[in-house]
Amino acid sequence: MFLPTRLSAPLCGLALALALAACDTAEERAENHYQNALGYIEEGETDRAIVELRNVFDLDGNHNEARTLFAGLLRDRGDLREAYSQYLRLVEQVPDSLAGHVALAELALGGGNAADADRHANRAYELAPDDPNTRALKAAVDYAGEDRDAALEMAQSVLEDDPTQLPAHLVIIADQVNAGADAEALMLIDAALEIEPEDEGLHILKLRALESMEDQVGAATQLERMTT
């Protein structure tokens, strides 16, 4: 059955308007979910924020701000595997994402993935060669390679500019451990723990240094601290 001509044009126009509105609605709804997530984070409701961010990706898989935030929340809650996957997707979508490459380098270093750590740390350094964080990461991956003298020099330079850079501390600590200077390494570890008191890797290094020094009391105290 054909519609009367006088109704056909308005109805076609309405259909077109609705179609265009639907196209806009997906992005708008995704942005609303993102803004909701930001609000939940301010309130400390990270689980609800994560739900909102998943809703963002159902509507807009290329919302990079949401992807960065989502990956960071997963990392903070200890879901490192999924966080790594999300950061990988981020740098696939935005190859020049400094935050993405830095996070991937840090996670790869922590997970012992030397190849990925090297790739992402060097890419981060290319993007921001003057940034203390990227310099510290480059020093860490270079020290794990063959250019240890240059890596050590860079790590020392980084700490002069920014004493909070943990990867640079780890380079200097590793150099002392490799030289058999356990007492010096222990002092450096304690200094780094003042910056990152909950860092598991630093606590393990401290325990090993105490054991190497045959400090049984200190090692027992450190082990108790790590297990409580």
Backbone torsions as a table, in degrees:
resi	resn	phi	psi	omega
1	MET	NA	127.2	-177.2
2	PHE	-86.0	140.6	175.8
3	LEU	-76.4	147.7	174.5
4	PRO	-58.5	146.9	-176.9
5	THR	-57.2	-38.7	-176.0
6	ARG	-67.1	-18.1	178.6
7	LEU	-98.2	-25.1	-174.0
8	SER	-62.1	-48.4	-176.6
9	ALA	-63.3	-47.6	178.5
10	PRO	-61.4	-40.6	-179.3
11	LEU	-66.8	-37.8	176.6
12	CYS	-64.0	-41.4	178.0
13	GLY	-63.0	-40.4	178.9
14	LEU	-64.8	-41.4	179.6
15	ALA	-62.5	-41.7	178.8
16	LEU	-64.2	-42.8	-180.0
17	ALA	-62.7	-41.9	178.9
18	LEU	-64.9	-38.4	179.2
19	ALA	-64.7	-42.8	178.8
20	LEU	-66.7	-38.4	179.3
21	ALA	-64.1	-38.0	179.4
22	ALA	-63.3	-37.7	178.6
23	CYS	-62.8	-42.1	-179.4
24	ASP	-71.8	-33.2	-172.9
25	THR	-62.3	-37.7	-178.3
26	ALA	-59.8	-47.6	179.4
27	GLU	-67.4	-40.4	-179.9
28	GLU	-65.7	-41.4	178.9
29	ARG	-66.2	-39.1	177.7
30	ALA	-61.1	-43.9	179.8
31	GLU	-64.9	-37.3	177.2
32	ASN	-62.7	-41.9	177.8
33	HIS	-63.6	-39.3	178.7
34	TYR	-63.0	-45.0	179.1
35	GLN	-64.7	-37.1	175.4
36	ASN	-61.1	-41.2	179.4
37	ALA	-61.5	-42.8	178.2
38	LEU	-61.0	-39.7	178.8
39	GLY	-64.9	-41.0	179.3
40	TYR	-65.8	-36.2	178.9
41	ILE	-64.3	-41.0	177.8
42	GLU	-61.0	-30.6	-179.9
43	GLU	-88.2	-2.4	-178.3
44	GLY	81.1	11.7	-178.8
45	GLU	-94.7	71.9	-174.0
46	THR	-69.1	-34.1	179.2
47	ASP	-62.7	-42.1	178.6
48	ARG	-69.2	-34.0	176.8
49	ALA	-62.8	-40.9	-180.0
50	ILE	-63.8	-40.1	176.7
51	VAL	-61.0	-43.8	179.6
52	GLU	-63.2	-38.6	-179.2
53	LEU	-69.2	-35.8	174.8
54	ARG	-63.0	-36.1	176.2
55	ASN	-64.4	-35.1	176.8
56	VAL	-57.1	-48.6	-174.6
57	PHE	-69.6	-25.0	174.6
58	ASP	-64.5	-27.0	-177.1
59	LEU	-102.9	-32.4	-175.5
60	ASP	-149.1	95.8	-178.6
61	GLY	-71.8	-8.2	-178.6
62	ASN	-107.3	20.7	178.0
63	HIS	-80.9	94.4	-170.2
64	ASN	-71.2	-33.9	176.8
65	GLU	-63.3	-40.8	177.9
66	ALA	-66.2	-39.2	-179.8
67	ARG	-63.7	-43.2	179.3
68	THR	-63.1	-44.8	-179.7
69	LEU	-64.9	-43.8	-179.0
70	PHE	-60.5	-47.4	-179.8
71	ALA	-61.7	-40.3	179.5
72	GLY	-65.1	-39.9	178.5
73	LEU	-65.1	-41.5	177.6
74	LEU	-62.5	-40.9	179.2
75	ARG	-64.3	-42.5	-179.0
76	ASP	-63.4	-32.8	-178.3
77	ARG	-88.3	1.8	175.3
78	GLY	91.5	5.0	177.7
79	ASP	-87.1	72.8	-169.8
80	LEU	-71.0	-35.3	-179.8
81	ARG	-62.3	-48.5	-179.9
82	GLU	-69.1	-36.1	176.9
83	ALA	-60.8	-43.5	179.8
84	TYR	-60.8	-42.6	179.2
85	SER	-61.5	-41.0	-180.0
86	GLN	-68.4	-39.7	176.7
87	TYR	-65.0	-37.2	176.3
88	LEU	-60.8	-44.0	178.5
89	ARG	-62.8	-37.2	179.1
90	LEU	-60.8	-48.1	-176.9
91	VAL	-74.6	-20.1	171.9
92	GLU	-68.4	-40.3	-179.4
93	GLN	-79.4	-34.1	179.9
94	VAL	-130.2	86.6	-174.9
95	PRO	-58.5	-22.8	-179.4
96	ASP	-99.3	22.2	178.9
97	SER	-74.1	103.9	179.5
98	LEU	-62.0	-44.5	-179.6
99	ALA	-59.6	-39.1	179.8
100	GLY	-65.4	-46.8	-178.5
101	HIS	-68.6	-37.5	177.5
102	VAL	-62.1	-48.1	-178.8
103	ALA	-62.5	-42.4	179.6
104	LEU	-63.9	-40.4	178.0
105	ALA	-63.5	-43.4	-179.4
106	GLU	-64.9	-44.5	-179.6
107	LEU	-66.5	-40.0	179.8
108	ALA	-66.7	-39.1	175.9
109	LEU	-62.0	-45.5	179.8
110	GLY	-64.5	-30.5	-179.3
111	GLY	-92.6	2.2	178.8
112	GLY	74.2	20.9	179.0
113	ASN	-93.6	87.7	-172.4
114	ALA	-63.8	-40.3	-176.5
115	ALA	-64.4	-47.5	179.8
116	ASP	-68.2	-38.3	178.4
117	ALA	-60.1	-45.0	-179.7
118	ASP	-62.5	-45.9	-177.0
119	ARG	-63.4	-49.0	-174.8
120	HIS	-76.5	-33.6	177.0
121	ALA	-65.3	-41.0	179.6
122	ASN	-69.4	-35.0	177.0
123	ARG	-67.3	-41.6	177.2
124	ALA	-61.1	-40.3	179.9
125	TYR	-65.5	-37.4	176.6
126	GLU	-62.9	-38.5	-177.7
127	LEU	-74.2	-33.2	-176.4
128	ALA	-145.5	74.7	-173.7
129	PRO	-68.5	-16.4	-179.4
130	ASP	-97.8	-5.4	-177.4
131	ASP	-76.5	129.0	-178.2
132	PRO	-58.1	-35.7	-178.9
133	ASN	-66.0	-45.5	-179.7
134	THR	-69.0	-34.1	177.4
135	ARG	-67.1	-40.2	178.6
136	ALA	-64.1	-41.8	178.7
137	LEU	-65.6	-39.9	177.8
138	LYS	-64.7	-40.6	177.0
139	ALA	-59.6	-40.6	-178.7
140	ALA	-65.1	-45.4	-178.8
141	VAL	-73.1	-33.0	178.2
142	ASP	-69.3	-36.4	178.9
143	TYR	-66.0	-33.5	177.1
144	ALA	-70.7	-15.8	177.3
145	GLY	-93.0	-131.9	-174.9
146	GLU	-109.6	-16.6	-173.9
147	ASP	-95.0	63.7	-172.6
148	ARG	-70.9	-36.7	-178.5
149	ASP	-63.1	-46.3	178.9
150	ALA	-65.5	-37.7	179.5
151	ALA	-64.8	-41.9	179.5
152	LEU	-64.6	-41.7	178.4
153	GLU	-62.7	-41.2	179.4
154	MET	-66.6	-41.9	179.8
155	ALA	-60.7	-42.7	178.6
156	GLN	-64.5	-39.3	178.3
157	SER	-65.3	-39.5	178.8
158	VAL	-61.2	-45.2	-177.1
159	LEU	-68.1	-25.5	173.8
160	GLU	-67.3	-34.2	-179.9
161	ASP	-85.1	-37.2	-175.4
162	ASP	-149.3	95.3	-176.5
163	PRO	-66.9	-5.4	-177.1
164	THR	-89.8	-2.2	-174.7
165	GLN	-77.0	101.1	-175.9
166	LEU	-60.6	-42.6	179.6
167	PRO	-57.5	-35.0	178.1
168	ALA	-68.6	-40.4	175.2
169	HIS	-58.6	-42.7	-176.9
170	LEU	-64.4	-34.4	177.0
171	VAL	-61.7	-48.4	-177.6
172	ILE	-68.5	-38.3	175.9
173	ILE	-61.6	-47.1	179.8
174	ALA	-59.6	-37.5	179.9
175	ASP	-65.1	-39.4	178.2
176	GLN	-69.4	-40.2	178.0
177	VAL	-62.7	-44.5	179.9
178	ASN	-64.3	-27.1	178.6
179	ALA	-85.7	-1.3	-179.4
180	GLY	77.1	15.0	-179.2
181	ALA	-93.1	72.7	-173.3
182	ASP	-65.9	-39.1	-179.2
183	ALA	-63.2	-43.2	178.7
184	GLU	-65.8	-40.7	178.9
185	ALA	-62.1	-40.3	-179.6
186	LEU	-62.1	-41.0	177.8
187	MET	-62.6	-41.3	179.7
188	LEU	-67.8	-37.7	178.2
189	ILE	-63.6	-44.1	178.8
190	ASP	-61.9	-38.3	177.9
191	ALA	-64.6	-40.2	179.0
192	ALA	-68.7	-34.7	179.0
193	LEU	-67.2	-24.9	174.7
194	GLU	-66.2	-27.2	179.1
195	ILE	-86.3	-43.8	-178.9
196	GLU	-127.2	77.0	-173.2
197	PRO	-65.5	-18.7	-177.5
198	GLU	-103.6	9.1	-176.8
199	ASP	-71.9	117.1	-175.8
200	GLU	-63.8	-40.3	-179.6
201	GLY	-60.5	-41.2	178.7
202	LEU	-64.7	-39.9	179.1
203	HIS	-65.0	-37.9	177.0
204	ILE	-65.3	-43.2	177.9
205	LEU	-61.1	-39.6	179.4
206	LYS	-64.6	-42.9	179.0
207	LEU	-61.1	-43.7	-179.6
208	ARG	-65.2	-39.3	179.3
209	ALA	-64.1	-42.3	179.3
210	LEU	-65.1	-40.3	178.3
211	GLU	-65.9	-39.9	178.7
212	SER	-64.4	-33.0	178.2
213	MET	-83.1	0.4	-179.0
214	GLU	58.4	34.8	175.7
215	ASP	-90.6	86.2	-173.5
216	GLN	-66.3	-39.4	178.8
217	VAL	-65.4	-47.5	179.6
218	GLY	-62.5	-40.4	-179.8
219	ALA	-65.6	-40.7	179.4
220	ALA	-65.1	-40.1	178.8
221	THR	-64.9	-42.1	-179.7
222	GLN	-66.8	-40.8	179.1
223	LEU	-63.3	-40.9	177.6
224	GLU	-63.7	-40.0	178.2
225	ARG	-62.3	-37.2	-176.9
226	MET	-74.2	-23.7	-173.6
227	THR	-103.9	2.3	179.7
228	THR	-113.8	NA	NA
